[in-house]
Amino acid sequence: MKKVLVSIVAALMAVPSFAQFSSGGFELDKESVYYGARIGLALGSLSGDSDPYDGVNSGLTLAGILGLRLSQQAPVFLESGLYYTQRGGKNGKYSADLNCLEVPVLIKYGIQATDKIAVLPFIGPYFAYGVGGDMEYDNNGHKEKDSTYDFLNRNDMGIKLGCGAEYNMLYLEIAYQFGLHNVADDDDDTIHANQFSINFGVNF
């Protein structure tokens, strides 16, 4: 796994170093379609009415994205893609890992800060499905582990907002996701999955 992650990071670093010589800077008035790759850090928590998992679980984010220009008069873009994220939450007794596939639908507005730097704030819904993860808990002094989705629902949705910046095809963003769907398996409880993320990547 470590060798795979090192290879991904090396590839992301190598591609933009070549692209900088041909890019000439990011020009919002000329961009109509773009695609890219992302890798980053996800910091997840689970909030709820009772016994919240408000401790932070850290994990990896990997994604491929596609963006389309929505207006020729203004630098407004629609961006989506497929994200794999590792997140969750913990408290004094439990630790829950959530490995999810996510599809965001984001509206981005481009601001040309300099000739080569664009700032892109964004907001929109995301839809997620849990594909794996473990729940660790203490059972009378013994550590036990079960599937997270023995306790939580796999389906989730919420709102993602944040801001990105691009320089010569290099891209960096920070974002926060507010979970709106109750992921508790028990109807008597309410649990929402939240996430703060920092992602780095390239746009083509």
TORDO-708017 format. One record per residue (C-alpha): x negated, y negated, z negated; residue in one letter. Coordinates in steps of 0.001 Angstrom, whole numbers, m for minus. Each point is the difference from the previous one (the first is absolute). Example, Ala and Ser with C-alpha at 12.3 -4.5 7.8 and 13.67 -1.06 7.14 Angstrom:
// residues 2
+---------+---------+---------+----+
|       X |       Y |       Z | aa |
+---------+---------+---------+----+
|  m12300 |    4500 |   m7800 |  A |
|   m1370 |   m3440 |     660 |  S |
+---------+---------+---------+----+
This chain:
// residues 204
+---------+---------+---------+----+
|       X |       Y |       Z | aa |
+---------+---------+---------+----+
|       0 |       0 |       0 |  M |
|   m2790 |   m2412 |    m868 |  K |
|   m1707 |     650 |    3357 |  K |
|    3261 |    m752 |    1830 |  V |
|     490 |   m3302 |   m1856 |  L |
|   m3621 |   m1025 |     658 |  V |
|     473 |     750 |    3707 |  S |
|    3204 |   m2088 |     144 |  I |
|   m1636 |   m2971 |   m1704 |  V |
|   m3038 |     243 |    2293 |  A |
|    2236 |      32 |    3070 |  A |
|    1963 |   m3027 |   m1167 |  L |
|   m3212 |   m1891 |    m648 |  M |
|   m1577 |     929 |    3329 |  A |
|    2907 |    m889 |    2288 |  V |
|     417 |   m3669 |    m998 |  P |
|   m3761 |    m603 |      78 |  S |
|     168 |     742 |    3730 |  F |
|    3314 |   m1799 |     492 |  A |
|   m1275 |   m3270 |   m1444 |  Q |
|   m2159 |    m572 |    3064 |  F |
|    2926 |     282 |    2388 |  S |
|    2814 |   m1424 |   m2105 |  S |
|    m935 |   m3674 |    m110 |  G |
|    2332 |    m498 |   m2941 |  G |
|    3641 |     658 |    m765 |  F |
|    2373 |   m2160 |    2055 |  E |
|    3592 |      16 |   m1212 |  L |
|    1370 |   m1538 |    3192 |  D |
|   m1319 |    2910 |    2092 |  K |
|     773 |    3008 |   m2211 |  E |
|    3120 |    1961 |    1099 |  S |
|    m700 |    3613 |    m972 |  V |
|   m2595 |    1307 |   m2431 |  Y |
|    m784 |    3220 |   m1806 |  Y |
|   m2448 |     865 |   m2724 |  G |
|   m1234 |    2201 |   m2821 |  A |
|       9 |    m604 |   m3755 |  R |
|   m1763 |    1463 |   m3019 |  I |
|     284 |   m1293 |   m3534 |  G |
|     763 |     269 |   m3677 |  L |
|    3499 |     612 |   m1404 |  A |
|     847 |    m755 |   m3644 |  L |
|    3368 |    1470 |    m916 |  G |
|    2321 |    m209 |   m2993 |  S |
|    3468 |    1310 |    m855 |  L |
|    2396 |   m2294 |   m1842 |  S |
|    3339 |     902 |   m1528 |  G |
|    2570 |    m411 |   m2774 |  D |
|   m1536 |    2548 |   m2327 |  S |
|   m3456 |    1467 |    m477 |  D |
|   m1525 |   m1826 |    3015 |  P |
|   m3170 |    1210 |    1690 |  Y |
|   m1379 |   m3519 |      m2 |  D |
|   m3632 |    1081 |    m138 |  G |
|   m1774 |    m297 |    3340 |  V |
|    m997 |    2921 |    2223 |  N |
|   m2556 |    m746 |    2711 |  S |
|    m260 |    1706 |    3374 |  G |
|    m801 |    m297 |    3689 |  L |
|    1919 |   m1575 |    2874 |  T |
|    m456 |    1048 |    3642 |  L |
|    2094 |   m1386 |    2855 |  A |
|     443 |    m593 |    3690 |  G |
|    2047 |   m3074 |     983 |  I |
|    1631 |   m1608 |    3040 |  L |
|    1069 |   m3636 |     340 |  G |
|    2186 |   m1793 |    2559 |  L |
|     446 |   m3714 |     601 |  R |
|    3640 |   m1059 |    m453 |  L |
|    m151 |   m3556 |    1380 |  S |
|   m1979 |   m1772 |    2694 |  Q |
|     630 |   m3340 |   m1712 |  Q |
|   m1259 |     997 |   m3457 |  A |
|   m2607 |    2480 |   m1326 |  P |
|    2568 |    2363 |   m1559 |  V |
|    m767 |    3716 |      75 |  F |
|    1782 |    3230 |    m884 |  L |
|   m2374 |    2604 |   m1464 |  E |
|     577 |    3616 |    m921 |  S |
|   m2042 |    3185 |    m263 |  G |
|    m543 |    3157 |   m1987 |  L |
|   m1721 |    m214 |   m3406 |  Y |
|   m1248 |    2754 |   m2264 |  Y |
|    m276 |   m1259 |   m3583 |  T |
|   m1033 |    1544 |   m3301 |  Q |
|    1683 |   m1732 |   m2939 |  R |
|    2154 |     754 |   m3063 |  G |
|    m104 |   m1069 |   m3621 |  G |
|    m699 |    1138 |   m3537 |  K |
|     759 |    m612 |   m3651 |  N |
|   m1250 |    1524 |   m3225 |  G |
|    1538 |    3429 |     650 |  K |
|     301 |     373 |    3759 |  Y |
|   m1986 |    m684 |    3162 |  S |
|    1801 |     176 |    3362 |  A |
|   m1734 |      67 |    3391 |  D |
|    2057 |    m969 |    3049 |  L |
|   m1375 |     779 |    3459 |  N |
|    2280 |   m1664 |    2519 |  C |
|     489 |    m660 |    3691 |  L |
|    1252 |   m3549 |     491 |  E |
|    1402 |   m1980 |    2925 |  V |
|     159 |   m3787 |    m574 |  P |
|    1918 |   m2405 |    2263 |  V |
|   m1718 |   m3347 |    m504 |  L |
|     516 |   m3492 |    1362 |  I |
|   m3310 |   m1882 |     252 |  K |
|    m587 |   m3669 |     707 |  Y |
|   m3410 |   m1003 |    1322 |  G |
|   m1825 |   m3149 |   m1107 |  I |
|   m3175 |    m907 |    1879 |  Q |
|   m2297 |   m1094 |   m2839 |  A |
|   m3111 |    m451 |    2199 |  T |
|   m1012 |     921 |    3553 |  D |
|    m743 |    3560 |   m1124 |  K |
|    2052 |     495 |   m3169 |  I |
|    3758 |     609 |    m106 |  A |
|    2054 |     282 |   m3195 |  V |
|    3124 |    2173 |     196 |  L |
|    2494 |      35 |   m2913 |  P |
|    2623 |    2756 |     296 |  F |
|    3112 |    1508 |   m1556 |  I |
|    2342 |    2868 |     785 |  G |
|    1460 |    3318 |   m1130 |  P |
|   m1864 |    3281 |    m235 |  Y |
|    1278 |    3572 |      16 |  F |
|   m1938 |    2810 |   m1692 |  A |
|     162 |    3757 |    m391 |  Y |
|   m1955 |    1976 |   m2589 |  G |
|   m2121 |    2810 |    1442 |  V |
|   m1933 |    1087 |   m3081 |  G |
|   m1271 |    m799 |   m3462 |  G |
|    m335 |    1412 |   m3495 |  D |
|    1567 |    m903 |   m3334 |  M |
|   m2302 |     593 |   m2981 |  E |
|    1467 |     m40 |   m3499 |  Y |
|    m698 |    1101 |   m3533 |  D |
|    2028 |    2967 |   m1212 |  N |
|    m607 |     479 |   m3730 |  N |
|   m3690 |    m786 |     358 |  G |
|    m457 |    1910 |    3266 |  H |
|    m572 |   m1759 |    3324 |  K |
|    2418 |    1271 |    2643 |  E |
|     498 |    m882 |    3654 |  K |
|    3005 |     224 |    2331 |  D |
|     997 |   m1522 |    3308 |  S |
|     949 |   m3660 |    m373 |  T |
|    3091 |     669 |    2077 |  Y |
|    1357 |    2412 |   m2558 |  D |
|     729 |   m3231 |   m1917 |  F |
|     254 |   m2756 |    2626 |  L |
|    1809 |    m443 |    3324 |  N |
|   m2084 |      87 |    3153 |  R |
|    1857 |   m2851 |    1759 |  N |
|    m850 |   m3590 |    m793 |  D |
|     404 |   m3472 |    1465 |  M |
|    m730 |   m3568 |   m1002 |  G |
|   m1453 |   m3353 |    1021 |  I |
|   m3608 |    m611 |     992 |  K |
|   m1506 |   m3484 |      12 |  L |
|   m3508 |   m1333 |     273 |  G |
|   m2499 |   m1844 |    2144 |  C |
|   m2649 |    1066 |    2477 |  G |
|   m2932 |   m1719 |    1670 |  A |
|   m1737 |     874 |    3263 |  E |
|   m3457 |    m944 |    1234 |  Y |
|   m1266 |    1324 |    3338 |  N |
|    2206 |    3101 |    m263 |  M |
|   m1016 |     659 |   m3619 |  L |
|    3088 |       4 |   m2227 |  Y |
|     474 |    m289 |   m3773 |  L |
|    3281 |    m143 |   m1921 |  E |
|    1466 |      99 |   m3482 |  I |
|    3575 |    1156 |    m569 |  A |
|    2519 |     912 |   m2665 |  Y |
|    2876 |    2452 |     350 |  Q |
|    3128 |    m239 |   m2150 |  F |
|    1834 |    3316 |    m156 |  G |
|    3777 |    m508 |     304 |  L |
|    1149 |    3618 |     148 |  H |
|     442 |    1968 |   m3219 |  N |
|   m2479 |    2882 |     290 |  V |
|    1066 |    1648 |   m3281 |  A |
|    1340 |    3520 |     491 |  D |
|    2338 |    m515 |   m2970 |  D |
|    2894 |   m2394 |     659 |  D |
|    m160 |   m1146 |   m3624 |  D |
|   m3476 |   m1532 |     565 |  D |
|   m1247 |   m2754 |    2261 |  T |
|   m3558 |      76 |    1362 |  I |
|   m1434 |   m2201 |    2751 |  H |
|   m3332 |     556 |    1760 |  A |
|   m2128 |   m3142 |     416 |  N |
|   m3388 |    m504 |    1614 |  Q |
|   m2745 |   m2590 |     398 |  F |
|   m2382 |     626 |    2895 |  S |
|   m3124 |   m1421 |    1613 |  I |
|    m544 |    1208 |    3572 |  N |
|   m2841 |    m497 |    2458 |  F |
|       2 |     869 |    3687 |  G |
|    m185 |   m1072 |    3621 |  V |
|    2516 |   m1276 |    2550 |  N |
|    m309 |     576 |    3750 |  F |
+---------+---------+---------+----+
